[in-house]
């Protein structure tokens, strides 16, 4: 009996190891299930995250575009909705913007004209940007600069930011505009840029202004500072007190060169949408400014400038050697019929030179 019990206990001891193995197996199964659960959860989270990101992308893609205003089909390429990177246009994001450039020559009233435009609450004309040579060193830098300006990312004191309706710059013909005219015409056509040509009919007055400005650059009579434009009558009087001496031998070639540049510019850019203005017309009739505002498709406003005109009065009061100019004019008047017939190798400038001043006859010369 005792032996039987001993063997029974022994058998029980022999059977226990399988029970321990079963416990380990269960723990292993539970651990495996937990690992699988964590793995499946991580996959699920990744899918949810991907779905969320995709949702955001879809929202951006289906963002409602700005509606082009009711304009004729030819005008649509000139209507833009820039999205600047330096600020948000906020509630004005769908206000259309027109791109423009003021093409002009030095001492033709372009600075004064630009201040008039900038007095409009919806116009930003950013000045003579390409007077800095590196900006016009090649076509690539020119395009980069223009892109920043027309995307409203060129910030100056003239910037109207959010509610700008017309943005542009002043560009002199001798600042890379003529040298790169073909590529620039393509850019203007692609980007929908309108051109405002501003020139001066009286090339002799322009020449006097150039000489006087060159003197001011060196002499600096206004507190040792050079000023191309002034804002007070006293400053204007000081600058106007200088009377340049004109070389009559070089006068016609210089005027001819200026006239040719204007003609060539109009020829180069005749395919662009443009308007041609003259300084004298704006001075005499301010309604010309309404034509400019209509051209830019902006609301009409009374445009003002703080600049004061420097050279006023008759030409004889602005030139040191007026006697030489009188003799030169008299000689030209005597040979006017020859000039009409032969032109002496010169284009229309000789005729234009006198048609501009119909009172420049022999009698008027002698009466001075």
C-alpha atoms as one frame of an Amber mdcrd trajectory, in Angstrom:
protein
   0.000   0.000   0.000   2.801   2.372   0.958   4.648   1.432  -2.179   1.598
   2.113  -4.280   1.251   5.577  -2.734   4.910   6.261  -3.376   4.530   5.395
  -7.015   1.390   7.510  -7.269   3.219  10.562  -5.888   6.090   9.875  -8.216
   3.708   9.750 -11.155   2.230  13.066 -10.111   5.668  14.654  -9.950   6.389
  13.355 -13.384   3.153  14.879 -14.795   3.704  18.524 -13.401   6.268  19.726
 -16.000   3.669  19.760 -18.834   1.505  22.136 -16.697   4.399  24.654 -16.478
   4.939  24.447 -20.273   1.279  25.248 -20.837   1.606  28.424 -18.740   4.614
  29.589 -20.717   2.744  28.914 -23.937  -0.178  30.988 -22.757   2.079  33.877
 -21.828   3.742  33.637 -25.240   0.375  33.692 -27.000  -0.735  36.732 -25.008
   2.531  38.526 -25.786   2.166  37.707 -29.468  -1.379  39.029 -29.498  -0.220
  42.244 -27.829   2.565  42.726 -30.353   0.152  42.136 -33.208  -2.287  44.611
 -31.684   0.350  47.315 -31.385   1.473  46.681 -34.972  -2.071  46.877 -36.304
  -2.767  50.066 -34.340   0.349  51.739 -35.733  -0.701  50.877 -39.286  -4.153
  52.264 -38.596  -2.736  55.526 -37.249  -0.514  55.917 -40.312  -3.496  55.424
 -42.592  -5.526  57.996 -40.661  -2.627  60.461 -40.808  -2.220  59.941 -44.554
  -5.942  60.416 -45.069  -5.897  63.639 -43.063  -2.961  65.049 -45.041  -4.614
  64.101 -48.294  -7.723  65.895 -47.091  -5.779  69.122 -46.539  -4.233  68.909
 -50.009  -7.671  68.442 -51.528  -8.922  71.536 -49.723  -6.153  73.656 -51.199
  -6.710  72.328 -54.696 -10.433  73.079 -54.680  -9.922  76.594 -53.268 -12.305
  78.887 -55.080 -10.446  80.961 -57.720 -10.999  84.689 -58.065 -13.566  85.641
 -60.666 -12.317  87.755 -63.547 -14.380  90.961 -63.767 -16.731  91.499 -66.664
 -14.260  92.712 -69.280 -13.818  92.117 -72.973 -11.875  89.037 -74.030  -8.861
  91.048 -75.280  -8.489  92.645 -71.844  -8.450  89.439 -69.801  -4.664  88.875
 -70.155  -4.149  92.233 -68.429  -6.181  91.304 -65.337  -4.163  89.673 -62.558
  -4.596  88.319 -59.036  -1.079  88.242 -57.554  -0.351  86.234 -54.411   2.588
  87.925 -52.660   4.833  85.877 -50.374   5.727  88.794 -48.085   2.190  89.578
 -46.897  -1.447  88.564 -47.336  -3.825  90.593 -49.458  -6.575  89.528 -47.062
 -10.028  90.713 -48.139  -8.496  92.315 -51.254  -7.084  89.022 -52.563  -9.665
  88.925 -55.357  -9.335  92.579 -56.302  -7.864  92.618 -59.839  -4.465  94.234
 -60.404  -3.099  95.785 -63.606   0.622  95.750 -64.398   2.252  98.795 -65.996
   5.600 100.420 -66.745   6.344 104.106 -67.312   8.859 104.271 -70.175  10.569
 107.634 -70.395  13.801 109.609 -70.752  15.644 111.660 -68.156  14.299 115.173
 -67.474  10.976 114.531 -69.199   8.761 115.011 -66.151   8.614 111.319 -65.278
   9.408 111.890 -61.592   6.608 114.433 -61.284   4.233 112.207 -63.237   5.000
 109.236 -60.995   4.204 111.228 -57.850   0.855 112.071 -59.428   0.125 108.390
 -59.999   1.226 107.444 -56.486  -1.204 109.969 -55.018  -3.934 107.559 -56.141
  -4.911 105.334 -53.232  -4.803 102.177 -55.376  -1.623 102.720 -57.424   1.916
 101.628 -56.547   4.649 102.873 -58.877   7.980 101.810 -57.426  10.336 104.344
 -58.945  13.399 104.048 -61.139  14.202 100.444 -60.179  16.697  99.789 -62.973
  18.866 102.804 -62.207  20.831 100.241 -60.155  23.068  98.530 -62.726  23.178
  94.992 -61.206  19.398  94.753 -61.590  19.736  95.159 -65.360  23.013  93.264
 -65.829  21.263  90.514 -67.820  17.784  89.418 -68.809  17.582  86.909 -65.970
  18.044  89.573 -63.284  15.615  91.849 -65.115  12.939  89.134 -65.114  13.529
  88.310 -61.442  13.151  91.977 -60.535   9.993  92.420 -62.615   8.466  89.254
 -61.153   8.956  90.570 -57.617   7.452  93.929 -58.521   4.375  92.505 -60.217
   3.858  89.919 -57.474   3.669  92.858 -55.009   6.794  91.593 -53.223   8.867
  94.705 -53.988   8.214  96.826 -50.925   8.839 100.578 -51.150   7.281 103.718
 -49.718   4.925 103.675 -52.714   3.512 100.223 -51.919  -0.236 100.180 -51.254
  -0.071  96.461 -50.401  -3.447  94.723 -49.968  -5.738  96.873 -52.093  -3.385
  97.773 -54.922  -5.231  97.997 -58.242  -2.252  98.904 -60.443   1.435  98.218
 -59.823   4.467  99.185 -61.866   7.722 101.100 -62.119   9.505 103.867 -63.975
  11.961 102.611 -66.601  14.309 104.887 -68.537  15.036 103.947 -72.137  18.795
 103.879 -71.496  18.541 101.509 -68.514  18.403  98.208 -70.376  14.956  98.697
 -71.871  16.182  99.331 -75.410  19.114  96.900 -75.285  16.839  93.969 -74.358
  13.717  95.139 -76.166  12.846  91.829 -77.872  12.928  89.756 -74.669  11.139
  92.504 -72.751   8.360  92.714 -75.348   7.883  88.945 -74.974   7.759  89.315
 -71.190   5.223  92.151 -71.363   3.055  90.161 -73.776   3.190  87.022 -71.631
   2.635  88.799 -68.317   0.062  91.277 -69.601   1.998  94.488 -68.891   0.757
  97.829 -70.252   3.179 100.611 -71.198   2.850 104.333 -70.493   5.211 106.296
 -72.736   6.025 109.733 -71.348   8.142 112.072 -73.459   8.805 115.772 -73.834
   7.914 117.665 -76.988  10.272 120.545 -76.284  13.634 118.859 -76.607  15.500
 122.133 -76.123  13.964 122.676 -72.688  14.800 119.092 -71.863  18.409 119.746
 -72.871  18.554 122.788 -70.579  17.166 120.711 -67.716  19.797 118.006 -68.297
  22.639 120.542 -68.193  21.246 122.219 -65.074  20.817 118.886 -63.313  24.395
 117.892 -64.177  25.602 121.158 -62.633  23.572 120.513 -59.477  25.134 117.064
 -59.126  28.586 118.620 -58.846  27.887 121.990 -57.201  25.107 120.880 -54.794
  23.845 124.407 -54.021  21.055 123.159 -51.722  22.860 122.580 -48.405  25.456
 120.432 -50.120  22.858 117.954 -51.387  21.954 117.017 -54.943  18.236 117.221
 -55.659  16.728 116.283 -58.995  13.309 117.413 -57.760  12.270 119.986 -55.162
   9.182 120.624 -53.049   9.369 124.345 -52.322   9.429 127.514 -54.479  12.555
 128.721 -52.676  14.512 125.585 -53.592  13.248 125.785 -57.168  14.382 129.414
 -57.395  17.894 128.514 -56.208  18.269 125.719 -58.768  16.779 127.831 -61.570
  19.324 130.586 -60.914  21.948 128.550 -62.768  21.877 129.222 -66.503  23.765
 126.688 -68.620  25.671 127.597 -71.743  24.612 125.603 -74.801  27.065 124.472
 -77.458  25.250 125.364 -80.669  27.591 123.164 -82.713  26.410 120.064 -80.849
  22.817 121.176 -80.326  21.227 119.646 -83.408  23.093 116.290 -83.135  22.111
 116.039 -79.461  18.472 116.824 -80.144  18.542 114.432 -83.088  19.873 111.643
 -80.901  17.129 112.216 -78.342  14.458 112.297 -81.031  15.744 109.101 -82.644
  15.700 107.245 -79.345  12.045 108.121 -78.827  11.113 107.032 -82.359  13.014
 103.782 -81.961  11.345 103.022 -78.628   7.889 103.488 -80.126   8.890 101.188
 -82.969  10.317  98.490 -80.686   7.281  98.379 -78.400   4.481  99.150 -80.852
   2.925  95.689 -80.354   2.368  96.223 -76.635  -0.756  97.738 -75.126   0.350
 101.323 -74.601  -0.546 104.978 -74.301   1.681 107.905 -75.392   1.818 111.015
 -73.218   3.710 114.275 -73.454   4.798 116.343 -70.491   3.543 119.604 -72.023
   0.065 118.146 -72.590  -0.269 117.144 -68.938   0.875 120.602 -67.802  -1.678
 122.373 -70.007  -4.571 119.969 -69.531  -4.891 117.873 -66.384  -7.778 115.913
 -67.896  -5.039 113.874 -69.576  -4.604 112.246 -66.163  -8.159 110.932 -66.478
  -7.117 109.204 -69.698  -4.250 107.559 -67.818  -6.544 106.348 -65.040  -8.998
 104.986 -67.596  -6.114 103.259 -69.369  -5.129 101.535 -66.096  -8.791 100.735
 -65.327  -8.660 102.417 -61.932 -11.276 104.749 -60.389 -10.775 108.384 -61.320
  -9.351 110.564 -58.579  -7.868 114.044 -58.350  -4.133 113.343 -58.589  -1.711
 115.693 -56.839   2.032 116.187 -56.471   4.145 118.144 -54.013   6.910 118.685
 -56.558   7.567 122.240 -57.732   8.578 123.065 -61.304  12.154 124.390 -61.454
  12.520 126.029 -64.869   9.710 128.433 -65.742   9.340 131.365 -68.078  10.745
 131.939 -71.570  13.839 130.159 -72.805  15.871 133.358 -73.079  15.811 133.603
 -69.272  17.194 130.100 -68.794  20.285 130.088 -71.042  23.546 131.952 -70.448
  24.492 132.374 -74.120  21.091 133.274 -75.462  22.712 135.532 -78.062  24.421
 132.514 -79.629  21.116 130.649 -79.694  19.472 133.618 -81.433  22.141 133.647
 -84.136  21.811 129.892 -84.539  18.037 130.116 -84.912  18.326 132.976 -87.369
  20.741 131.033 -89.538  18.440 128.029 -89.443  15.453 130.175 -90.382  17.281
 131.564 -93.408  18.016 128.044 -94.627  14.630 126.597 -93.783  13.643 126.123
 -97.431  16.943 124.315 -98.053  16.295 122.045 -95.112  12.837 121.214 -96.431
  14.231 120.225 -99.821  17.499 118.559 -98.881  17.154 117.766 -95.158  20.985
 118.006 -95.139  21.202 114.360 -94.163  19.013 114.993 -91.095  15.532 113.502
 -90.631  12.490 115.446 -89.507  14.101 117.051 -86.445  15.032 120.253 -88.299
  11.438 120.775 -89.377  10.120 119.748 -85.997  12.567 122.125 -84.315  10.798
 125.084 -85.922   7.247 123.774 -85.997   7.543 123.463 -82.227   8.236 127.197
 -82.022   6.128 128.816 -84.774   7.161 132.308 -83.577  10.842 131.558 -84.185
  11.054 133.720 -87.271  13.670 136.291 -88.188  11.508 139.147 -86.916  10.863
 137.486 -83.567  14.557 136.820 -83.159  15.457 140.452 -83.808  12.773 141.730
 -81.429  14.320 140.036 -78.384
